[in-house]
């Protein structure tokens, strides 16, 4: 059995994915660059902390797949309770082209399984 990969590469890929989407929306991504620098310096704990704080502070939208990857990193670092407490889940957006994602509310279908 092989040892799990360190969280650094996953943190780097999440930061780059978020930065790419925010740059496409003309939003500043400077704060996310330092996350990659922390990963490069083998400071995975600090990189994760910084990434979560940057996303929360700037209210960058997070895709469900990115949130799931962040949660996986939190589990590897033993920081699930802290991560959930940061409230990043409220920033989660549906993936582009996701099937079964419908707006809720009067006159709307709640989800695809209700059909």
C-alpha positions as CSV (number, residue, x, y, z in Angstrom):
1,X,0.0,0.0,0.0
2,X,1.4,3.4,-0.9
3,X,1.4,6.4,1.4
4,X,-1.1,9.1,0.6
5,X,0.3,12.1,-1.3
6,X,1.0,15.2,0.8
7,X,-1.7,17.8,0.7
8,X,0.5,20.4,-1.0
9,X,-0.1,19.4,-4.6
10,X,-3.9,19.4,-4.0
11,X,-3.7,22.8,-2.3
12,X,-1.7,24.2,-5.2
13,X,-4.2,22.8,-7.8
14,X,-7.2,24.3,-5.9
15,X,-5.6,27.7,-5.6
16,X,-4.7,27.7,-9.3
17,X,-8.2,26.6,-10.3
18,X,-9.9,29.3,-8.2
19,X,-7.3,31.9,-9.5
20,X,-8.0,30.9,-13.1
21,X,-11.8,31.4,-12.7
22,X,-11.4,34.6,-10.8
23,X,-9.0,36.1,-13.4
24,X,-11.6,35.2,-16.1
25,X,-14.1,37.3,-14.1
26,X,-11.6,40.2,-13.8
27,X,-11.1,39.7,-10.1
28,X,-7.8,40.2,-8.3
29,X,-6.0,36.9,-7.6
30,X,-2.8,38.3,-6.1
31,X,-3.5,36.9,-2.7
32,X,-3.8,33.4,-4.1
33,X,-0.3,33.5,-5.5
34,X,1.2,33.4,-2.1
35,X,-0.6,30.1,-1.4
36,X,1.5,28.5,-4.2
37,X,4.6,30.0,-2.7
38,X,3.8,28.5,0.7
39,X,3.2,25.0,-0.9
40,X,6.6,25.4,-2.7
41,X,8.2,26.1,0.7
42,X,6.6,22.9,2.1
43,X,4.3,24.9,4.4
44,X,1.1,22.9,3.6
45,X,-0.6,23.9,6.9
46,X,0.0,27.6,6.3
47,X,-0.9,27.3,2.7
48,X,-4.2,25.7,3.5
49,X,-5.0,28.2,6.2
50,X,-4.1,31.1,3.9
51,X,-6.2,29.7,1.0
52,X,-9.3,29.3,3.1
53,X,-8.9,32.7,4.6
54,X,-8.4,34.3,1.2
55,X,-11.5,32.6,-0.3
56,X,-13.6,33.6,2.7
57,X,-12.3,37.2,2.8
58,X,-12.8,37.8,-0.9
59,X,-15.9,35.7,-1.0
60,X,-14.5,33.9,-4.1
61,X,-17.1,31.4,-5.3
62,X,-16.0,27.8,-4.9
63,X,-17.2,24.9,-7.1
64,X,-18.5,21.8,-5.4
65,X,-15.5,19.8,-6.6
66,X,-13.1,22.4,-5.1
67,X,-15.0,22.3,-1.8
68,X,-14.8,18.5,-1.7
69,X,-11.0,18.8,-2.4
70,X,-10.6,21.4,0.3
71,X,-12.5,19.1,2.7
72,X,-10.2,16.3,1.8
73,X,-7.2,18.5,2.6
74,X,-8.7,19.5,5.9
75,X,-9.1,15.8,6.8
76,X,-5.5,15.1,5.9
77,X,-4.4,18.0,8.1
78,X,-6.8,17.2,10.9
79,X,-8.5,20.6,10.4
80,X,-12.1,19.5,9.4
81,X,-13.8,21.2,12.3
82,X,-11.9,24.5,11.7
83,X,-12.6,24.3,8.0
84,X,-16.3,23.7,8.3
85,X,-16.4,26.5,10.9
86,X,-15.0,28.9,8.3
87,X,-18.3,28.7,6.4
88,X,-16.8,28.1,3.0
89,X,-19.7,25.9,2.1
90,X,-21.9,29.0,1.7
91,X,-19.7,30.1,-1.2
92,X,-20.2,26.9,-3.1
93,X,-21.6,27.2,-6.6
94,X,-22.9,24.5,-8.9
95,X,-20.5,23.1,-11.5
96,X,-21.0,24.5,-15.0
97,X,-23.2,22.0,-16.9
98,X,-24.1,20.0,-13.8
99,X,-27.2,17.9,-14.3
100,X,-30.0,18.1,-11.7
101,X,-29.2,21.6,-10.4
102,X,-32.3,23.7,-10.4
103,X,-33.1,26.9,-8.5
104,X,-35.3,26.3,-5.5
105,X,-38.3,28.4,-4.7
106,X,-42.0,28.9,-5.7
107,X,-42.6,27.5,-9.1
108,X,-39.2,25.9,-9.4
109,X,-38.3,22.2,-9.3
110,X,-36.2,21.5,-6.2
111,X,-34.0,18.9,-7.8
112,X,-34.0,16.4,-10.6
113,X,-35.0,13.5,-8.4
114,X,-38.4,15.0,-7.7
115,X,-39.5,14.4,-11.3
